[in-house]
């Protein structure tokens, strides 16, 4: 592990992995909060309680785009490192980084085509 490129590669890989998990967590949290708000409405809870739960939902929803933006940047950084460090292709950290990059791609915002 004397090569500083390997250390950088491992750090960037960890960042992408963490941000992908974070995004999934925020999406699950938002879905659970939606269900909680609906349950409160169905049960006829106090308007104040419903509004507070809706505020919590909005906070969760605001975190998803922020997390996506950070993930996209980290994903791009890791991709660039992999492109420039082709000589490390046989190293385990490089292979792990490729795997994480592929898995995280599913969490990136999809490009919208405009016609």
C-alpha contacts under 8 A as a table, 3 or more apart, distances in Angstrom:
res1	aa1	res2	aa2	distance
1	X	4	X	7.44
1	X	6	X	6.61
1	X	7	X	7.11
3	X	6	X	5.61
3	X	7	X	7.05
4	X	7	X	5.10
4	X	8	X	6.30
5	X	8	X	5.11
5	X	9	X	6.02
6	X	9	X	4.92
6	X	10	X	6.12
6	X	93	X	6.79
6	X	94	X	7.93
7	X	10	X	5.19
7	X	11	X	6.23
8	X	11	X	5.13
8	X	12	X	6.11
9	X	12	X	5.28
9	X	13	X	6.04
9	X	78	X	7.32
9	X	81	X	7.23
9	X	93	X	6.93
9	X	94	X	7.16
9	X	97	X	7.21
10	X	13	X	5.05
10	X	14	X	6.16
10	X	93	X	6.28
10	X	97	X	7.39
11	X	14	X	5.12
11	X	15	X	6.30
12	X	15	X	5.06
12	X	16	X	6.36
12	X	74	X	7.09
12	X	77	X	7.58
12	X	78	X	5.89
13	X	16	X	5.30
13	X	17	X	6.22
13	X	78	X	6.76
13	X	96	X	7.74
13	X	97	X	5.31
13	X	100	X	6.73
13	X	101	X	7.74
14	X	17	X	5.08
14	X	18	X	6.05
15	X	18	X	5.18
15	X	19	X	6.12
15	X	74	X	6.87
16	X	19	X	5.26
16	X	20	X	6.14
16	X	71	X	6.23
16	X	74	X	5.76
16	X	75	X	6.00
16	X	78	X	7.84
16	X	100	X	7.25
16	X	101	X	7.36
16	X	104	X	7.03
17	X	20	X	5.32
17	X	21	X	6.39
17	X	100	X	6.29
17	X	104	X	6.98
18	X	21	X	5.20
18	X	22	X	6.07
19	X	22	X	4.86
19	X	23	X	6.14
19	X	67	X	6.71
19	X	70	X	7.37
19	X	71	X	5.55
20	X	23	X	5.28
20	X	24	X	6.46
20	X	71	X	6.59
20	X	104	X	5.77
20	X	107	X	6.28
21	X	24	X	5.19
21	X	25	X	6.18
22	X	25	X	5.04
22	X	26	X	6.25
22	X	67	X	7.21
23	X	26	X	5.20
23	X	27	X	6.26
23	X	64	X	5.96
23	X	67	X	5.72
23	X	68	X	6.71
23	X	107	X	7.49
24	X	27	X	5.15
24	X	28	X	6.25
24	X	107	X	7.85
25	X	28	X	5.17
25	X	29	X	6.08
26	X	29	X	4.96
26	X	30	X	6.08
26	X	60	X	6.11
26	X	61	X	7.51
26	X	63	X	6.80
26	X	64	X	6.10
27	X	30	X	5.13
27	X	31	X	6.29
27	X	60	X	7.64
27	X	61	X	7.49
27	X	64	X	6.64
28	X	31	X	5.11
28	X	32	X	6.19
29	X	32	X	5.12
29	X	33	X	6.09
29	X	60	X	6.79
30	X	33	X	5.00
30	X	34	X	6.13
30	X	57	X	5.76
30	X	60	X	5.37
30	X	61	X	6.05
31	X	34	X	5.04
31	X	35	X	6.37
32	X	35	X	5.14
32	X	36	X	6.22
33	X	36	X	4.88
33	X	37	X	6.15
33	X	53	X	7.26
33	X	54	X	7.89
33	X	56	X	7.40
33	X	57	X	5.50
34	X	37	X	5.18
34	X	38	X	6.23
34	X	54	X	7.90
34	X	57	X	6.56
35	X	38	X	5.08
35	X	39	X	6.05
36	X	39	X	5.00
36	X	40	X	6.17
36	X	53	X	7.57
37	X	40	X	5.11
37	X	41	X	6.26
37	X	50	X	6.20
37	X	53	X	5.98
37	X	54	X	6.41
38	X	41	X	5.04
38	X	42	X	6.08
39	X	42	X	5.02
39	X	43	X	6.08
40	X	43	X	5.15
40	X	44	X	6.19
40	X	45	X	5.30
40	X	49	X	7.97
40	X	50	X	6.26
41	X	44	X	5.07
41	X	45	X	6.10
41	X	50	X	6.91
42	X	45	X	7.79
45	X	49	X	6.81
45	X	50	X	6.83
46	X	49	X	5.43
46	X	50	X	6.50
47	X	50	X	5.09
47	X	51	X	6.13
48	X	51	X	5.15
48	X	52	X	6.22
49	X	52	X	5.14
49	X	53	X	6.25
50	X	53	X	5.15
50	X	54	X	6.14
51	X	54	X	4.95
51	X	55	X	6.21
52	X	55	X	5.05
52	X	56	X	6.44
53	X	56	X	5.06
53	X	57	X	6.25
54	X	57	X	4.89
54	X	58	X	6.20
55	X	58	X	5.05
55	X	59	X	6.30
56	X	59	X	5.13
56	X	60	X	6.37
57	X	60	X	5.17
57	X	61	X	6.20
58	X	61	X	4.98
58	X	62	X	6.10
59	X	62	X	5.15
59	X	63	X	6.53
60	X	63	X	5.31
60	X	64	X	6.95
61	X	64	X	5.57
61	X	65	X	7.71
62	X	65	X	6.29
62	X	66	X	6.96
63	X	66	X	5.21
63	X	67	X	5.98
64	X	67	X	5.12
64	X	68	X	6.08
65	X	68	X	4.89
65	X	69	X	6.08
66	X	69	X	5.15
66	X	70	X	6.36
67	X	70	X	5.20
67	X	71	X	6.03
68	X	71	X	4.99
68	X	72	X	6.04
68	X	107	X	7.47
68	X	108	X	6.30
68	X	109	X	6.81
69	X	72	X	5.18
69	X	73	X	6.39
70	X	73	X	5.21
70	X	74	X	6.18
71	X	74	X	5.10
71	X	75	X	5.84
71	X	108	X	7.11
72	X	75	X	5.02
72	X	76	X	6.14
72	X	108	X	6.15
72	X	109	X	7.91
73	X	76	X	5.16
73	X	77	X	6.21
74	X	77	X	5.01
74	X	78	X	6.19
75	X	78	X	5.27
75	X	79	X	6.11
75	X	101	X	6.62
75	X	104	X	7.59
75	X	105	X	7.92
76	X	79	X	4.99
76	X	80	X	6.20
77	X	80	X	5.23
77	X	81	X	6.37
78	X	81	X	5.09
78	X	82	X	6.26
78	X	97	X	7.63
78	X	101	X	7.54
79	X	82	X	5.17
79	X	83	X	6.27
79	X	101	X	7.37
80	X	83	X	5.03
80	X	84	X	6.23
81	X	84	X	5.20
81	X	85	X	5.97
82	X	85	X	5.26
82	X	86	X	6.38
82	X	94	X	7.25
82	X	97	X	7.90
82	X	98	X	7.72
83	X	86	X	5.98
85	X	88	X	5.81
85	X	89	X	7.63
86	X	89	X	5.50
87	X	90	X	7.78
88	X	91	X	5.42
88	X	94	X	6.33
89	X	94	X	5.83
89	X	95	X	6.88
90	X	94	X	7.12
90	X	95	X	7.23
91	X	94	X	5.41
91	X	95	X	6.55
92	X	95	X	5.11
92	X	96	X	6.12
93	X	96	X	5.05
93	X	97	X	6.09
94	X	97	X	5.03
94	X	98	X	6.31
95	X	98	X	5.13
95	X	99	X	6.33
96	X	99	X	5.09
96	X	100	X	6.19
97	X	100	X	5.14
97	X	101	X	6.00
98	X	101	X	5.07
98	X	102	X	6.24
99	X	102	X	5.20
99	X	103	X	6.29
100	X	103	X	5.08
100	X	104	X	5.97
101	X	104	X	5.21
101	X	105	X	6.22
102	X	105	X	5.29
102	X	106	X	7.62
103	X	106	X	6.17
103	X	107	X	7.95
104	X	107	X	5.38
104	X	108	X	6.90
105	X	108	X	5.34
